[in-house]
């Protein structure tokens, strides 16, 4: 089995990536992560999805490609120029809402909302405000983070943050966790029973 064969990437990706060549942005999700996101999005018919970190819309395009006609996606980013690429190519989709904002104030002002899938691809919701984001996850909802495998560009302290996050998520009794040492390193968690909080040092 070749996990890179027959991915059937969304057609819009070529145009997004062509626009990216005129920028210095290099943090787009790869095709393997995108393929997984599409499959997980397809498991949430009529779902409410949240992406923290639009970037140029590569992962956004994969999510939309898996969603049904009644699902909705909110994607949040604070980089106007890079998010503009995503809006240009994906903004006409009626299922899509782009929010230009820092992740932290968005999370803090949307705590009462519930989502069936959250892809946390930026620091708020991934390395801080984790409890707040998990509280926004519906029962049976999926929480996904990527970029967990080390790369040379990581500063030393970042590795500790990743270890702390993974250890915490594994120990929360309300989450069923699968770790994937694949693509850039992913973790997928499904929300079940109530459990520990991010501030509970005994859970770390």
C-alpha positions as CSV (number, residue, x, y, z in Angstrom):
1,X,0.0,0.0,0.0
2,X,1.3,3.4,-1.0
3,X,-0.3,6.1,1.2
4,X,0.7,8.9,-1.3
5,X,-1.0,7.2,-4.3
6,X,-4.4,8.2,-5.6
7,X,-5.0,11.0,-3.1
8,X,-7.3,12.8,-5.5
9,X,-6.4,16.2,-4.2
10,X,-8.9,19.0,-4.4
11,X,-8.6,20.7,-7.8
12,X,-8.3,24.2,-6.2
13,X,-5.0,23.3,-4.5
14,X,-3.0,24.0,-7.6
15,X,-4.2,27.6,-7.7
16,X,-3.6,28.1,-4.0
17,X,-0.1,26.8,-4.2
18,X,0.6,28.9,-7.3
19,X,-0.4,32.0,-5.3
20,X,1.8,30.9,-2.4
21,X,4.9,31.1,-4.6
22,X,4.7,34.9,-4.3
23,X,4.8,34.7,-0.5
24,X,7.2,33.6,2.2
25,X,4.6,31.4,3.9
26,X,5.8,27.8,4.3
27,X,3.5,26.3,6.9
28,X,0.8,24.8,4.8
29,X,-0.3,21.2,5.6
30,X,1.0,18.5,3.4
31,X,-1.2,16.1,1.3
32,X,-1.2,13.3,3.8
33,X,-2.5,15.5,6.5
34,X,-5.0,17.0,4.1
35,X,-6.2,13.5,3.1
36,X,-6.8,12.6,6.7
37,X,-8.6,15.9,7.4
38,X,-10.9,15.2,4.4
39,X,-11.8,11.7,5.7
40,X,-12.5,13.0,9.2
41,X,-14.6,15.8,7.9
42,X,-16.6,13.3,5.9
43,X,-17.5,11.5,9.1
44,X,-19.4,14.6,10.4
45,X,-22.5,15.0,8.1
46,X,-24.2,18.3,8.8
47,X,-21.3,19.0,11.1
48,X,-20.0,22.3,12.5
49,X,-16.3,22.4,11.9
50,X,-13.6,24.9,13.2
51,X,-10.1,25.4,11.9
52,X,-7.7,27.5,14.0
53,X,-5.1,28.7,11.6
54,X,-6.3,29.2,8.0
55,X,-2.9,29.9,6.5
56,X,-3.4,30.1,2.7
57,X,-6.3,27.6,2.8
58,X,-4.6,24.3,1.9
59,X,-6.0,22.4,4.8
60,X,-9.2,24.4,4.5
61,X,-9.6,23.1,0.9
62,X,-9.2,19.5,2.1
63,X,-11.8,19.9,4.9
64,X,-14.3,21.4,2.5
65,X,-13.7,18.5,0.1
66,X,-14.8,16.1,2.7
67,X,-17.8,18.0,4.1
68,X,-21.3,17.4,2.9
69,X,-23.6,20.2,1.6
70,X,-25.1,20.9,5.0
71,X,-21.9,21.1,7.0
72,X,-20.2,24.4,7.9
73,X,-16.6,25.5,8.4
74,X,-15.2,28.5,10.3
75,X,-11.5,29.2,9.7
76,X,-9.6,31.7,11.8
77,X,-6.3,33.4,11.2
78,X,-4.6,36.7,12.0
79,X,-2.6,37.1,8.8
80,X,-4.7,39.1,6.4
81,X,-2.4,38.7,3.4
82,X,-2.1,34.9,3.6
83,X,-5.7,34.3,4.5
84,X,-6.6,36.4,1.5
85,X,-5.4,33.6,-0.7
86,X,-7.8,31.2,0.9
87,X,-10.6,33.7,0.7
88,X,-10.0,34.3,-3.0
89,X,-10.2,30.6,-3.9
90,X,-12.6,29.3,-1.3
91,X,-14.7,32.2,-0.1
92,X,-17.5,31.7,-2.6
93,X,-18.4,28.3,-0.9
94,X,-21.6,28.9,1.1
95,X,-20.4,26.5,3.8
96,X,-17.3,28.6,4.5
97,X,-16.8,31.5,6.9
98,X,-13.4,33.2,7.3
99,X,-12.6,35.1,10.4
100,X,-9.6,37.5,10.5
101,X,-8.7,37.5,14.2
102,X,-6.2,36.3,16.7
103,X,-7.0,32.9,17.9
104,X,-7.2,33.8,21.6
105,X,-9.9,36.4,21.5
106,X,-11.9,34.3,19.0
107,X,-11.8,31.3,21.4
108,X,-12.7,33.4,24.4
109,X,-15.6,35.0,22.6
110,X,-17.0,31.7,21.2
111,X,-16.8,29.5,24.3
112,X,-20.6,28.8,24.2
113,X,-20.4,27.4,20.6
114,X,-20.0,23.7,19.9
115,X,-18.1,22.1,17.1
116,X,-18.1,18.5,15.8
117,X,-14.5,18.8,14.5
118,X,-11.7,21.2,15.5
119,X,-8.4,21.3,13.7
120,X,-6.0,23.3,15.8
121,X,-3.1,24.4,13.6
122,X,-1.9,27.4,15.5
123,X,-0.8,28.0,19.1
124,X,-4.1,29.1,20.6
125,X,-6.0,25.9,21.0
126,X,-2.9,23.8,20.6
127,X,-0.3,25.0,23.2
128,X,-2.5,27.3,25.2
129,X,-6.3,27.7,25.7
130,X,-6.4,23.9,25.3
131,X,-9.2,23.4,27.9
132,X,-11.2,26.2,26.4
133,X,-11.1,24.7,22.9
134,X,-11.8,21.1,24.1
135,X,-14.8,22.5,26.0
136,X,-16.1,23.8,22.6
137,X,-15.9,20.2,21.2
138,X,-19.3,18.4,21.0
139,X,-19.7,14.9,22.5
140,X,-18.2,12.5,20.0
141,X,-16.4,15.4,18.3
142,X,-12.8,15.2,16.9
143,X,-9.8,17.3,18.0
144,X,-6.9,17.2,15.6
145,X,-3.4,18.7,15.9
146,X,-0.4,18.3,13.5
147,X,3.3,19.2,13.3
148,X,4.2,17.0,16.3
149,X,7.2,15.3,14.9
150,X,10.5,17.3,15.5
151,X,12.2,19.3,12.8
152,X,15.5,21.1,12.8
153,X,13.9,24.5,12.9
154,X,12.3,23.8,16.3
155,X,13.8,25.8,19.2
156,X,14.7,23.6,22.2
157,X,11.7,24.7,24.3
158,X,9.2,23.8,21.6
159,X,9.9,20.1,21.9
160,X,9.0,20.3,25.6
161,X,5.7,22.0,24.7
162,X,4.8,19.2,22.3
163,X,5.7,16.5,24.9
164,X,3.6,18.3,27.5
165,X,0.6,18.6,25.2
166,X,0.7,15.0,24.1
167,X,1.1,13.7,27.7
168,X,-1.8,15.9,28.8
169,X,-4.2,14.8,26.1
170,X,-3.3,11.2,26.6
171,X,-4.2,11.4,30.3
172,X,-7.5,13.2,29.9
173,X,-10.2,10.5,30.7
174,X,-12.7,12.3,28.4
175,X,-10.5,11.8,25.3
176,X,-9.8,8.7,23.2
177,X,-6.4,9.5,21.6
178,X,-4.6,8.1,18.6
179,X,-1.1,9.3,17.8
180,X,0.3,9.0,14.2
181,X,4.0,9.2,13.6
182,X,3.2,9.9,10.0
183,X,3.1,13.0,7.8
184,X,4.2,15.8,10.2
185,X,3.1,13.9,13.2
186,X,-0.6,14.0,14.2
187,X,-2.8,13.4,17.1
188,X,-6.6,12.7,16.8
189,X,-8.8,12.7,19.9
190,X,-12.5,11.9,20.2
191,X,-14.3,13.5,23.1
192,X,-16.0,11.1,25.5
193,X,-16.3,11.2,29.3
194,X,-15.7,14.3,31.4
195,X,-12.2,14.5,32.8
196,X,-9.2,16.5,33.9
197,X,-8.4,20.2,33.2
198,X,-5.3,21.8,31.6
199,X,-4.5,23.5,34.9
200,X,-4.5,20.2,36.8
201,X,-0.8,19.6,37.3
202,X,-1.6,16.0,38.6
203,X,-2.7,15.2,35.1
204,X,0.6,16.3,33.4
